[in-house]
Amino acid sequence: MSSSPETESPLTRRPLEVRKSRWAVAVARWLTAHNIQPNTISVAGIAFSVAAAIAFVSGGRSDSTAIQVACLLLAAIGIQVRLLCNLFDGMVAIEGGKSTKSGELYNEIPDRFSDAFSLVGAGYFVTAQPWVADVGWLAAALAITTAYVRALGASTGAGQHFEGPMAKPQRMALLTVACIAEAMIVSTSWHGWVITITLVIICVGCLLTIIRRARSIAISLESAQFLADQTNAESAHHGGA
């Protein structure tokens, strides 16, 4: 992340309680002490998302229940480790004082690839219904759009808006739970439906998130314009007096 400790504010960073936990602080300090750069951690998140995608696709192509279960669990692990990378790159950059000028690029771009790999990969797990792959692609596109709207809000001066209901932590948590639940029913007639339903929920949730964020940004911009107009009017009034 590129923000410095002096300029960091609640509106430029996703509020996460886990940052205050002892284990997270300890790991972040270890990474900082061993000179692991935040940009390196950010890029590593892509690797774990690729691993999750490979696990999804491999599980979908296998006829072995054991292999499918293993692949689903590996996908869940890959998704969660990716989120840990997202956590620690910011902690090392901000709390560890290792932020860089290019940090924001490394913070945002790998995340978008990671979203796509995880969600598209999940769609290809359900080979019995080929159309689910399209749902995975749609979920990836909508997830990327939620991040775009957030970044757009920041670029217009309205600040970062992290509203849900399907922000990155929520959609990845839901997909992780889906992996575990799917692993429990792969040998039943419900095979594939947990992942399918989850992807549909993520699509709908992302669409709602886009709408909520866009609305919040619009309100922020309009409020700022109203205050600016009011200030200008008062200045003109006093100047005329």
RADA-V758661 format. One record per residue. N is the residue number from 1. PSI is psi in whole degrees, -180 to 180 (NA if undefined). D_FIRST is the distance of its C-alpha to the first C-alpha in Angstrom with 1 decimal. Layout:
N|PSI|D_FIRST  N|PSI|D_FIRST
//
This chain:
1|147|0.0  2|-14|3.8  3|147|5.9  4|161|8.5  5|-31|10.8  6|-30|13.4  7|-3|12.0  8|137|10.4  9|162|12.9  10|-25|14.0  11|-9|13.9  12|3|10.2  13|135|9.3  14|126|11.6  15|116|14.3  16|121|15.0  17|-27|18.0  18|-23|17.3  19|-25|14.7  20|-9|17.9  21|150|20.0  22|-43|21.4  23|-39|20.7  24|-43|16.9  25|-42|16.8  26|-44|19.1  27|-43|17.3  28|-40|14.0  29|-38|16.2  30|-44|18.0  31|-41|15.0  32|-43|14.1  33|-32|17.8  34|15|18.2  35|35|15.5  36|120|13.7  37|142|10.5  38|-35|7.2  39|-35|7.7  40|-41|11.2  41|-40|10.6  42|-47|8.9  43|-34|12.0  44|-30|14.2  45|-34|13.8  46|-42|15.7  47|-42|18.4  48|-32|19.1  49|-38|19.3  50|-41|21.7  51|-40|23.6  52|-43|23.9  53|-43|25.2  54|-40|27.6  55|-43|28.9  56|-51|29.5  57|-43|31.4  58|-42|33.3  59|-38|34.3  60|-29|35.5  61|-11|37.7  62|145|39.2  63|-4|42.5  64|126|42.1  65|-41|41.2  66|-43|39.9  67|-40|37.6  68|-44|36.3  69|-45|35.6  70|-42|33.8  71|-40|31.7  72|-42|30.7  73|-38|29.7  74|-38|27.7  75|-43|25.9  76|-42|25.2  77|-44|23.8  78|-42|21.6  79|-44|20.2  80|-37|19.5  81|-36|18.0  82|-44|15.6  83|-35|14.6  84|-38|14.4  85|-42|12.0  86|-35|9.8  87|-50|10.6  88|-25|10.2  89|-39|7.0  90|-40|5.5  91|-40|8.8  92|-39|8.8  93|-47|5.8  94|-65|7.4  95|-33|10.9  96|-7|11.2  97|29|10.4  98|26|8.8  99|150|5.9  100|166|7.1  101|-36|8.5  102|6|7.9  103|-37|4.2  104|-36|4.7  105|-46|7.8  106|-26|7.0  107|-37|5.3  108|-49|8.4  109|-48|11.2  110|-34|11.7  111|-41|11.9  112|-40|14.6  113|-40|16.5  114|-43|16.4  115|-49|17.8  116|-47|20.5  117|-45|21.5  118|-47|22.0  119|-42|23.9  120|-42|25.9  121|-41|26.8  122|-37|28.1  123|-34|30.3  124|-5|31.9  125|-34|32.8  126|83|35.5  127|-21|38.0  128|-28|41.0  129|91|39.6  130|-27|38.1  131|-18|37.0  132|-28|34.3  133|-37|32.3  134|-36|32.3  135|-39|31.0  136|-43|28.1  137|-41|27.3  138|-43|27.7  139|-41|25.4  140|-44|22.7  141|-43|23.3  142|-37|23.2  143|-42|20.0  144|-36|18.3  145|-36|20.0  146|-41|18.8  147|-37|15.2  148|-44|16.6  149|-42|18.4  150|-47|15.5  151|-35|13.6  152|-40|17.1  153|-42|17.5  154|-40|14.5  155|-26|15.9  156|-3|19.3  157|6|18.4  158|-2|19.2  159|171|15.9  160|133|13.9  161|117|16.6  162|21|16.1  163|153|19.9  164|-154|21.6  165|-2|24.0  166|58|22.1  167|175|18.3  168|-49|16.4  169|-38|17.3  170|-45|20.9  171|-35|21.6  172|-34|20.3  173|-42|22.3  174|-41|25.3  175|-35|25.2  176|-46|25.1  177|-38|28.1  178|-39|29.8  179|-46|29.6  180|-43|31.3  181|-41|33.8  182|-37|34.6  183|-25|35.2  184|-13|37.9  185|15|39.8  186|-24|39.6  187|9|43.3  188|176|44.4  189|-11|45.1  190|4|41.9  191|125|40.0  192|-20|37.1  193|-29|37.4  194|-46|34.7  195|-43|32.0  196|-52|33.7  197|-39|33.8  198|-44|30.2  199|-38|29.0  200|-44|31.2  201|-41|29.8  202|-41|26.2  203|-50|27.4  204|-44|29.2  205|-40|26.4  206|-40|23.8  207|-44|26.4  208|-38|26.9  209|-43|23.2  210|-46|23.0  211|-46|26.1  212|-44|24.9  213|-43|21.6  214|-41|23.5  215|-44|26.1  216|-40|23.8  217|-43|22.2  218|-43|25.7  219|-42|26.9  220|-44|24.2  221|-43|25.0  222|-38|28.7  223|-41|28.6  224|-39|26.8  225|-39|29.5  226|-45|32.2  227|-39|31.2  228|-43|30.9  229|-40|34.4  230|-42|35.8  231|-42|34.7  232|-39|36.1  233|-42|39.3  234|-39|39.7  235|-41|39.2  236|-39|41.8  237|-48|44.2  238|-34|44.0  239|-38|44.3  240|-29|47.4  241|NA|48.9
//
